[in-house]
Amino acid sequence: MTRPAADGRAGAGAGEPRPSRRRRIAAGALGLLGVALLLALGVWQVERRAWKLALMDSVEQRVHAEPVPAPGPDQWPLVTAQRDAYRRVTAVGRFIEGRDTRVRATTGLGRGFWILTPLRTGQGYTVLVNRGFVPTDAGASSLRPDAAPADPAPPEPGTVRVTGLLRASEPGGAFLQPNDPARDQWYSRDVAAIAAARGLDGAAPYFVDREASPGLPAWPRAGMTVLAFPNNHLLYAIIWFGLALALSGALVSVWRNERQDGPSSRSGG
């Protein structure tokens, strides 16, 4: 009875190294995969940083360039946020009264609204103009489009020349605050939704942030576009590369321990 028991123990001991070795190999493979993944994330952040710096440089050039005519309907299919956002443009036309849209906003002046008013251009299309910010308690009389004098050199009486920054539409709403056209509650400047709610035909797929200029009234306060492009990609890249280095060091340490313990364990067996 003792011999079979001894043989049984011997059989179990003989079969034990294989699954243990397979587990070590699998763990090592997963570790190497983790290192590769962390390195890939670090490289991706480096590429994102290069893209962000190029974007910031491009926007800086657009903001300080001479204004160009706002894109017309024949150019709308070519307008993209990456290429055209924050480009200085000029539109000439007449504000359409009674079609203002208040979009909730928080600025350095506190809580309030952006005032978006449609401008019917001489070319027949409509562009939404963000005339500026008003605090929550601003009087209604100060918001009327005809209360705002024309920008310099209007082409003809009754028209305005609006100069500002072309902005991409902001569909949907804000985080956890979707736009509600039925209740006329807006949390983002969603051009298509606002145009549909106001019955605007031939509306441009972008809006224009009006520039501040002499003679404009206190409210709406124009020229409050915030140019902020968070660029933490270098920090993220350092974190990912650091984690990859730490994991690589741990794998090398485990591999060295395995090599040192291997001969002694085999001789002891």
PyMOL commands that set and color helices and strands:
alter all, ss='L'
color gray80, all
select helices_A, chain A and resi 2-15+17-63+73-78+81-84+140-143+145-147+181-183+191-197+233-268
alter helices_A, ss='H'
color red, helices_A
select strands_A, chain A and resi 68-69+88-95+101-107+110-121+126-135+160-168+173-174+177-178+203-210
alter strands_A, ss='S'
color yellow, strands_A
deselect
rebuild
show_as cartoon
